[in-house]
Amino acid sequence: MKDDLLALALTIAKKAGELLVDRPASWDLTVKSTAIDIATQMDMASEKLIVDEILKARPHDGIIGEEGASRSGTSGITWVIDPVDGTVNYFYGLPGWNISIAAKDSTGTIVGVVHAPSIASTWHASRGGGAFLNGITIECNNPVALNRALISTGFAYDVNDRANQLEIIDTLVPQIRDIRRMGAAATDLCCVATGMVDGYIETGLQEWDLAAGALIASEAGAVVTTHTWRGMELTVAAGPSLHAELRSQIPG
């Protein structure tokens, strides 16, 4: 069943990517309301395409989607989808946004696909089957010393949460190689999986942000954890040795 679910997720993610790439080459970003409306419409169109394609192939499955798609299923399989992860990047025409599709059962995520057409990258993984970028096996960097670590991060939409997040950055920056800001959580997790960065820290991620990317990172050898920190959910992803170091550096 894993192979069938994975093949379906890959096919649908690429169809959604084709839809999303077919957007105006240059939006007039001085007219924000119009551009935001178009971005929102594309987000919703992507989710509709994904949901329709899933249910056409597997009508008894459940759905959880960022844009509101919610459906209980009877098959034991639920799909967790983010039709445009990195919406701000998509809105501004920046690279790295992606389509994230995962399928889970009662014990966790079975398959995950993260398709980022703007950087010609498609990551996928299945539980116990390893992780891949464009069909090539990938592994996270491990071990990595804290003082050599390149760490990616992101910031909450709620500006009130950012002061707390900045405490983590202030603590880490003097101790690590550098910081990167991708703008899309699933891409960040996949960059950990591929060794493009050594670790990733972010607060406030939702299930649709994590489902596919966390499986891909885990199957590539990374440790991915989410725990409550100052009333927020804090996600840390890195190879085993660096993960422990990062967790130890997080302020109380």
C-alpha positions as CSV (number, residue, x, y, z in Angstrom):
1,M,0.0,0.0,0.0
2,K,2.9,2.4,0.7
3,D,4.0,2.3,-2.9
4,D,0.5,3.1,-4.1
5,L,0.1,6.0,-1.7
6,L,3.5,7.4,-2.5
7,A,2.9,7.2,-6.3
8,L,-0.4,9.0,-5.9
9,A,1.1,11.7,-3.7
10,L,4.0,12.3,-6.2
11,T,1.6,12.5,-9.1
12,I,-0.8,14.9,-7.4
13,A,2.0,17.2,-6.0
14,K,3.4,17.6,-9.5
15,K,-0.1,18.4,-10.9
16,A,-0.5,21.0,-8.2
17,G,2.9,22.4,-9.0
18,E,2.0,22.9,-12.6
19,L,-1.1,24.8,-11.6
20,L,0.8,27.0,-9.2
21,V,3.7,27.8,-11.6
22,D,1.1,29.0,-14.2
23,R,0.7,32.4,-12.5
24,P,1.4,36.0,-13.7
25,A,5.1,36.4,-14.3
26,S,5.1,39.7,-12.4
27,W,2.4,40.8,-10.0
28,D,2.1,44.5,-9.2
29,L,3.0,44.3,-5.6
30,T,2.1,47.9,-5.0
31,V,-1.5,46.8,-5.3
32,K,-1.3,44.4,-2.3
33,S,-4.9,43.6,-2.0
34,T,-5.2,42.4,-5.6
35,A,-2.0,40.3,-5.4
36,I,-3.0,38.8,-2.1
37,D,-6.4,37.9,-3.5
38,I,-4.7,36.1,-6.4
39,A,-2.3,34.3,-4.1
40,T,-5.2,33.2,-1.9
41,Q,-7.2,32.0,-4.9
42,M,-4.2,30.0,-6.2
43,D,-3.8,28.5,-2.7
44,M,-7.4,27.4,-2.6
45,A,-7.3,26.2,-6.2
46,S,-4.3,24.0,-5.4
47,E,-6.0,22.5,-2.3
48,K,-9.1,21.8,-4.4
49,L,-7.1,20.0,-7.1
50,I,-5.3,17.9,-4.5
51,V,-8.4,17.0,-2.6
52,D,-10.3,16.2,-5.8
53,E,-7.5,14.0,-7.1
54,I,-7.1,12.1,-3.8
55,L,-10.8,11.4,-3.5
56,K,-11.1,10.4,-7.1
57,A,-8.5,7.7,-6.5
58,R,-9.3,6.9,-2.8
59,P,-12.9,8.0,-2.0
60,H,-12.9,6.6,1.5
61,D,-9.8,8.4,2.8
62,G,-9.8,11.3,5.3
63,I,-8.4,14.8,4.6
64,I,-6.8,17.5,6.7
65,G,-5.8,20.6,4.7
66,E,-4.5,24.0,5.6
67,E,-7.1,25.9,3.6
68,G,-10.0,24.2,5.5
69,A,-10.4,20.9,3.7
70,S,-11.6,18.5,6.4
71,R,-13.1,15.1,5.9
72,S,-13.4,12.0,8.0
73,G,-12.6,8.8,6.2
74,T,-13.4,5.1,6.8
75,S,-10.3,3.6,5.2
76,G,-7.9,4.2,8.1
77,I,-5.8,6.6,5.9
78,T,-5.9,10.4,6.3
79,W,-4.1,12.8,4.0
80,V,-2.4,15.9,5.4
81,I,-1.9,18.6,2.8
82,D,-0.4,22.1,2.6
83,P,-1.3,23.3,-0.9
84,V,1.2,26.1,-0.8
85,D,3.7,26.0,2.0
86,G,5.6,29.3,1.9
87,T,2.8,31.4,0.8
88,V,4.7,34.6,1.3
89,N,7.5,33.4,-0.9
90,Y,4.9,32.5,-3.5
91,F,3.2,35.9,-3.2
92,Y,6.5,37.8,-3.7
93,G,7.8,35.4,-6.4
94,L,10.6,34.1,-4.3
95,P,11.8,30.5,-4.6
96,G,11.4,27.7,-2.1
97,W,7.6,27.5,-1.8
98,N,6.3,24.0,-2.1
99,I,3.4,21.6,-2.1
100,S,3.4,19.3,0.9
101,I,1.4,16.0,0.8
102,A,1.5,13.3,3.4
103,A,-0.6,10.2,4.2
104,K,-0.9,8.8,7.7
105,D,-2.5,5.9,9.5
106,S,-3.2,5.4,13.2
107,T,0.5,5.0,14.0
108,G,1.8,8.0,12.1
109,T,2.9,9.3,8.7
110,I,3.3,6.6,6.1
111,V,4.5,8.6,3.1
112,G,5.4,12.2,2.5
113,V,6.1,14.3,-0.6
114,V,7.4,17.9,-0.8
115,H,7.5,19.3,-4.3
116,A,9.2,22.7,-4.8
117,P,9.0,23.4,-8.5
118,S,10.7,26.8,-8.2
119,I,14.0,25.1,-7.2
120,A,13.4,21.9,-9.3
121,S,13.3,19.7,-6.2
122,T,11.0,16.9,-5.2
123,W,11.6,15.1,-1.9
124,H,9.8,12.0,-0.9
125,A,10.0,9.3,1.8
126,S,8.0,6.3,3.0
127,R,8.1,4.9,6.5
128,G,11.1,2.6,6.8
129,G,12.0,3.2,3.2
130,G,14.5,6.0,3.3
131,A,14.4,9.5,1.9
132,F,15.1,10.8,-1.6
133,L,15.6,14.1,-3.5
134,N,14.7,13.8,-7.2
135,G,15.0,10.0,-6.9
136,I,18.5,10.0,-5.2
137,T,19.0,8.8,-1.7
138,I,19.7,11.5,0.9
139,E,21.1,11.7,4.4
140,C,21.3,14.5,6.9
141,N,24.7,15.8,8.1
142,N,25.9,13.9,11.3
143,P,27.8,14.5,13.4
144,V,28.1,18.3,13.3
145,A,29.7,20.4,16.0
146,L,27.6,23.3,17.2
147,N,30.2,25.8,16.2
148,R,30.2,24.5,12.6
149,A,26.4,24.3,12.3
150,L,24.3,26.1,9.6
151,I,20.8,26.5,11.1
152,S,17.6,27.5,9.3
153,T,14.7,29.1,11.1
154,G,11.5,31.0,10.5
155,F,9.4,33.4,12.4
156,A,5.8,33.4,13.6
157,Y,3.1,35.4,11.8
158,D,2.0,36.7,15.2
159,V,4.6,39.4,16.0
160,N,4.0,39.0,19.7
161,D,5.7,35.5,19.5
162,R,8.7,36.8,17.7
163,A,10.4,38.4,20.8
164,N,10.6,34.9,22.3
165,Q,11.8,33.4,19.1
166,L,14.6,36.0,18.9
167,E,15.9,34.9,22.3
168,I,16.7,31.5,20.7
169,I,18.4,33.2,17.8
170,D,20.4,35.6,20.1
171,T,21.6,32.6,22.1
172,L,22.6,30.5,19.0
173,V,24.1,33.1,16.7
174,P,27.4,33.6,18.6
175,Q,27.8,29.8,18.8
176,I,27.1,28.5,15.3
177,R,28.3,29.0,11.7
178,D,25.3,31.0,10.5
179,I,21.6,31.3,10.1
180,R,19.4,30.8,7.0
181,R,15.8,31.8,6.5
182,M,14.1,29.8,3.7
183,G,10.5,30.9,4.2
184,A,8.8,27.5,3.9
185,A,8.8,25.0,6.8
186,A,8.6,21.8,4.7
187,T,11.5,23.0,2.5
188,D,13.5,23.7,5.7
189,L,12.9,20.2,6.9
190,C,13.9,18.8,3.6
191,C,17.1,20.9,3.5
192,V,18.0,19.2,6.8
193,A,17.3,15.8,5.2
194,T,19.6,16.7,2.3
195,G,22.4,18.2,4.3
196,M,21.8,21.7,2.7
197,V,21.6,22.9,6.3
198,D,22.6,21.2,9.5
199,G,19.5,22.0,11.6
200,Y,16.2,23.8,11.8
201,I,14.3,25.5,14.6
202,E,10.9,27.1,14.4
203,T,7.8,27.6,16.6
204,G,4.2,27.5,15.7
205,L,4.2,24.8,13.0
206,Q,0.9,23.0,12.3
207,E,0.4,19.4,11.3
208,W,0.3,20.2,7.6
209,D,3.6,22.1,7.9
210,L,5.3,19.1,9.5
211,A,3.7,15.9,8.2
212,A,5.6,15.3,5.0
213,G,8.8,17.2,5.8
214,A,9.3,15.6,9.2
215,L,9.0,12.1,7.8
216,I,11.5,12.9,5.0
217,A,14.0,14.4,7.6
218,S,13.5,11.4,9.9
219,E,14.0,8.9,7.1
220,A,17.2,10.7,6.2
221,G,18.5,10.1,9.8
222,A,17.5,13.4,11.5
223,V,15.8,13.7,14.8
224,V,12.6,15.8,14.6
225,T,10.9,16.8,17.8
226,T,8.1,19.2,18.8
227,H,7.6,20.2,22.4
228,T,5.8,23.0,24.2
229,W,8.0,26.1,24.9
230,R,6.7,29.3,26.4
231,G,3.2,28.4,25.3
232,M,4.2,27.7,21.8
233,E,5.1,24.5,20.0
234,L,8.8,24.4,19.2
235,T,10.2,22.1,16.5
236,V,13.8,21.2,16.3
237,A,15.3,19.0,13.5
238,A,18.9,18.0,13.1
239,G,21.2,15.0,13.1
240,P,21.2,13.2,16.5
241,S,24.4,14.8,17.9
242,L,23.5,18.4,16.8
243,H,19.8,17.9,17.9
244,A,20.9,17.3,21.4
245,E,23.2,20.3,21.4
246,L,20.5,22.6,20.0
247,R,17.9,21.4,22.5
248,S,20.4,22.1,25.3
249,Q,20.9,25.7,24.1
250,I,17.2,26.7,24.0
251,P,16.5,29.3,26.7
252,G,14.1,28.3,29.5
